[in-house]
Amino acid sequence: AEAIIDSAIAAMGGLERLQAVTDKTVQVWFYDSEKQEWERTEKRYFWRGLRFREDIRRAIARGFDGQRSWYSRFGVNLPAPDLSGKAERWDFLSRYKGDGILLEYVGLSGRTRPEQVIRVTDVTHGGRQWEAFFDQQSHLLVAIKEGKVLTEYTEYREAGGILLPYE
């Protein structure tokens, strides 16, 4: 399992380049089936694996400031779930090589093309578990299945010498 992860790191641009990325901003879109169009919903910010903020539509936000989680809805502070894992596990390296990450090789998938499957367990953050699918030729991550939710990465885009998944 670790050899598959190391091959993916090399395919993405190498360990040194991935380690140099310390902050990330993500724009999230979803498909509204009623309107039959894509809509922008929120922006997520990750700072050095220590802090996390997610803006969720008009005046609603949640985050982790490095010590505590918070949730604000139209200026009212509400209880928030523990979001420290969102702050710490935001990048490929921390999700697949971080402290408290257990990897188990499952085998080849039965999807449309054969992919190597790894079961990942994050024991540091509540035992969260998912399966990661890696293309045998490119070595890149092509899908993640967590419970019944499947996220597929159909293309990668280059930024600063690093290939990043675009879902």
N, C-alpha and C positions, 0 to 999 in steps of 0.2 A: 504494500500500500504506500509506503514512504517513497519507493522508487517512482511510482506513478505521480505522486505529488511533486517530486523533484524534477521529473520530466516536464510537467506542466509549468513549473516555475521557469525552467530554461526556455520553453516555448513562448512564454509571455514576455521574455526580455531579460531574464536572469535575476538572481537573488539580490545583487547590489542595486539594480535599478528599482526593484520592488521595495527594498528597504528604504530607499530615498524618499518614497511617497509618505508624507506624514499627515496630510490633510486631504479631505475629499468632500465635494459637494455633488449631490445626486438630484437630478430632476426626475420626478416620477409621473408617469402618465397611465391612465386606465381607459379601457374601452367601455363606454356607456351604451349598453345594448338597447335602451329605450330611445336614445337620441341617434343611435347608430353612428357615433363619432368618438374620436379619441379626445380626452380631456386631461388637462394638467391638474394634478391634485395637490401635490405637496413638494417641498424641498427638504432634503436631509443634509445635515452638516456633520462631519466627523473631524475632530481636532486631535491629532497625535495619539489616538487611541485612549484619550483621557476624558473627552467630553463629546456629547451628542445632542443635537437639536433637530426636531422635526416640525416644520410648519405645516399645519393641516388646515387648509381652507381658512377663510376669513376669521382672524383673531383667535385661532385655536392652535396651540403648540404644546409640545412636550419635550422633555429632555433629561439629561444627566449632566450635572455641573462638575463632576469629578468627585463629589462626596454624597450627593443625594439626588434622587429622581424628582421631577416636578411635572405638573400638568396644568395648563392655564386655558380657560375657556371664557372668552369675552371678558378678560380681566379678573376672573374668579379663579383662585388657586384650588385645585382639586387633588385628591390622592392619586398617585401614579404608581403603576407597577415598577418593579426594579428594572431600570433601563441601563444598568451598568454594563451588561453584556453587549448592548447595542454600541456603546462607546468603545469597548475593548475589542469586539469581534467584527470590525467593519471592513477589513481587508483580507485578501487571499491568504497572506502569510499567517495572520492570527487565527483564521478559521481552520487552517489545515496543518499548521506547524506550531501553534501557540501552546502555552502551558495549559495543561488540563485537557488537551485534545487527544482522543483515542481514535486510531484508524484501524479498520478491519477490511481486508480484501474480500469482496463478496463473489466476484467472478465476472463473466461476460453477460451483458444485458441481452434481452430478447427483443429489443426495440428494432426499428427499421434497419439499423446498421449495428454491427457489434461494437459495444463500448465497454470499457473496463469500469466496474462499479466498486465503489468504496463506501462502507458505512462509517460515518463520522459521529462521534459522541463527544459533546462538550460537557465534561464532568464539573468544570469550574462554574458554569452557569446553569445549574439545575438539571443536568443530564440531557439537554436538548440533543436530538438525534436526527440525522438526515442521511440520504444516500446521494453520492456525487457520481456523475457519469462522465467519463473522459474518453475522447475520441482516440482510437488506437493509432491513427496515422499522424494527426497534428499534435496529439498529447494535450489538447486544450479541454477545459471543462465545457461540456455541452448541455448539461442539465443538472438540476438539483430536485430531489423529491423529498419533501418533508410532510409526513402524514399522507394526506390525499392531494396535496398541492404540488404540482409539477411546474417548475420554472425552467424554460429552455432558453439557451443562448444561441441564437441563430447566426450571429456575426460578431466579429471582434473588430475594434477600431484601435488604431495606433495613436498614442499620445506620449511624447517624450521618450520614444524608444520602447514603450511598454504596450503590449496588446491588452486591451481591456474589453471585457464582455459587454455586449449591448443587447439587452433583452427586449 
